[in-house]
Amino acid sequence: MCCGFLLLPASLLTVGAISYSLWQALTFDPVAVSVSSPRHDAVLSANTASATGSADAESPNWQRVAQQHWFGRPAPVTAVTPPPPAVLKETPLKLVLRGISAGRFPSAVIDAAGNTQTYEKGDELRRHNATVVDIQPDFVVLSINGRLERLSFPAEAEQAGLLTVTRTAAPAQTELSSMAKVRQTLAADPQKLFSLLRFNPVNKDGHRYGWGVEPGADRTLFDAAGLQLGDIVVALNGQSLTEHAKAMELLMTLPAMTELVMTVERQEAHHELRIPLR
């Protein structure tokens, strides 16, 4: 009961202060309280005539009321910095990343025990209890039992010391040309073509235009074929690559081909490159 009587005067004081601020904003007019004189009246009449119809002279000074901060000052807004991305460990699963198609709808070519398929975000590798959760230009993020792991291209994983590669004995010929070594490698494992050449979709005016081609960790095939950075492959073995689904099917058959005939666009001119693979 006593506390109620003590709080009442404080509340009345707050209400009274707010009411006084509102009265000042709505009714206070410095011209109205100035001392009147003949000269002042003439100036006042002129000023009043020129100010007739002005909304700014008649509007309440709400800014003055807001500056009172009767209910406290707002807390300052601090920028939220996103946490740095976690460093993912290379997956120990027996999977080999053969290729990545970047773009609006990225996909990855993954070899699982000799079974090579194309996967998109959300697709499952059921035999390994893994799900593709993200596809980056140079690696794939997998979710295995709620744990995120990284699947990189074989050469990159090996350089990072995250993947052990079993090497066969060196061939007897010691003077094989670089291209001959590439053919020998592809003859032993045709799927390694995707680690030598990487294809990324290129769009123009909102439509698929072709596929950019870049070298892998070993650029021997890229250089020997006469390819250059910035080349856009618009056709492969005479077939257009402008439709994504058909292009992916065609790219999947590359390891089985004995020769590639690429039509590339370079500086607004088309060039035909023949690349023997066997």
N, C-alpha and C positions, 0 to 999 in steps of 0.2 A: 504494500500500500504506500509506504514511504517512497519507494523507488519510483512509483508511478508519478507522484507529485514532483519529484526531482527532474524526471525526464520531460515533463510537460513544458516547463519554461524553455528548455533547450530547443524543443521542437518548434515552439512559437517563435523563438529568435531566428531559427533557420528559415521558417516560412516568411517571416517579416523581412529578412534580408533579400530573399528571392523576389518578394513582391516589390520591394524598393527598387531593385535593379530593373525589373520589368517596367515600373512606372517611369524611371529615368529614360529607358529606351523608347517608350511609347509617347511620352509627353514632353520631354525636355527639349527646348528649342532655344538655342543661344541668342537668336534674333529677338525673340519675344521678351527677354529679360534685359535687353540693352537699354541704356538711358536714352530717352527720346529728346531730340532737338530738331529745329526746322531743317537744318542741313541734313541731319541724319534721316529725318522722315522722307526727304526727297530721294536720298540714296536708297532707303529701304523700299520706297514705292517702286523705284526702277528695278531693284533686285527682285522684288516680289513679282513684278510683271514679267520679267525675263524668266523667272523660275516657275511660272504657272504651267501646269501640265507635266512637270518633271516628276517622274516616279521616284527618283533617288532621293529627292528632298523630303518626300512624305513617308518613305518606307521606314519602319522601325529599325533601330540599330541592333539587330540580332547578334552581330559579332561581338558587341560589347557585353551582351548577356552571356554568350558562350565563354568569354574569357574569364568569367567569375569562377568556373570550375567548382560549383557547389557540391558536386557528387564525386570529386576526386579527378585526377588527371589520368588519361588513358596510358596504359603501359606501352613502352616503345616497342615497335615491331622489329624483330631481329630476323635476318635472313637465315633460312635453314639450309645448311650445306649437306648434300647427300653423302652418305658414307662411301669410301672408296670400294671398288669392286674387289671381291674376294679372289685370292690367287687359287686357282683350281689345280689339283694334281692330275697328272695323266692317268687315264683309266688303265687298270691292269687287264681288262677284258681283251680277248683275242679278236680284236676288230681292227680293220685297216681302212682309213679314210682315203678314198680314191679321187674324189672331186667334190667341189662345192659350187653351186649356182647361187650367186648373190642376187639381190634385188628385192622387189616388193614381196614376192613369195619365194623365199630362199629354200633350197633343197640341198641334200648332201648324198653323195654316192658312197655307200659303206659296204665293205666286203666282210661278211661274217662267215668264216670257215668255208670260203670258196663260193658262197652265195652272195652275189653283188646285187644290191637293190638301191632304189632311190627313196630317201626318207625326207619328210617334211616335219615341221614343228608339231609335236603331239603324237607322232608315229611311234610305235613300240617295236623294240627288238625282243620279241617274246622269249627266244631261247636264252637270252642273257638277262631277262628281267630288267631291261633298260628302256627309258623313254627319252626321245629327243626333245629337249626343252628350249634350245636356242641354237641358231646357226650363224656363226660369224664368218667373215671372209677367209679365215685361215684355220678355223677349228670349230668343233661341234661340242655343245654342252649336253651331257647325258645325266639323267637322274636314275640312280640305282638304289632302290630301297630308301628313297628320300635323301640320298647323298649325291651332291653334284660332282661330276668328274669331267675331265676334258679329253677329247679325242682329236689329236692333231695329225697332220700329214706325217708319214713315216720319217722323212728326212728331218723335219723340225723337231719331232719328238726325240729322235736320236741325238741331235745336236744339244738338246737340253738335258741329255743324260737321263731321260725318263723312259726310254724304250730301248731294249736290247735287240739288235739285229744280228742274225746269224749269217755270216758271209761264207760263200763258197770259195773254193780255191781259185786262184787266178788262172786264166786261160793260158795254154801253152804258148800261143802266139804273143809276143811282146810288142809287136809293132802294129797292132790293130788300130785303124782310124777311130776317131771319136764316134762317128756315125755307126761304124760297124759294132762298136761296143753297145751303142744304144739298141741296135737291132738284136744283138745277142741277149740283152737284158729283156727286151720285149718278147723275144721268142720263149724265154724261160718263164716270164710272168707278164702276159699282155696287159693286165690291169695296172701295171706301173706306168702306163701311158698317162694316167690322170695325175701322177706325181711329176711328170715331165712338162705337161701342158695343162694350164688351168683356164677354164672358160667362165666368163661372167656375162650375164645378159646386158644388152645395151638397148635402151628405149629412146625413141625420138618422136616428139609430138604425141606422147601418151601411148605409143604402140611399140611392140617389139620390132627392133630394126636389125639386130644381129647379135653376135657374141664377141666380146673382147677376149683376146687370148694373151696370156702372160706366161713367162717361164716359171718352172718350179725351182726347187733347190738346185737341181742340175739343169742348166740351160743349154746343154749340148744339142738336144733335138730342136729347140727353139731357134738357135743360131744357125744350125745346119740347114734348116728348112727355109731360111731366108726371112723369117718373121721378124717384125719390129714392134717395139712397144707403141701402143696406140692403134695397131691393126684391129679391124673389126671383121670377123668372119661372117659373111652374109649367105654363103652357101657351102655345102659340104658334099662332095661327090655328086654335084649337080642338083642337090636338093636344098630348097630354101630353108633357112633357120628362123623365119619370122614368127612361126607359131610355137609357143613354149612347149606344149605337150609333145608335138612331133619332133621338135628339136631335142628334147630330153631323151626320147626313144632312140633317135639317131646317135646322140652322143654316147648312149649306153652300148651301142654296137661298135664303137671305135676300136676297142681292143681286139676284136675279131677280124678287122680289116687288114689287108696286106699293104694297102696304099691309101693315102689320104690325098684328095684333091680339094684344096681349100681355095675358095674365092674370097679374097680379103679386100676391104676398102681401105685405101691409104691416101690421105690428102685428096679426097674426092675423086680418086681414080681406082679402078678395080684391077687387081692382080690375081693371077692363078698360080698357086704354088703346089707342086707335086712332092709328096713326102713318102718315100718308100719305108715301110715298117718291117719288112722281112728280108 
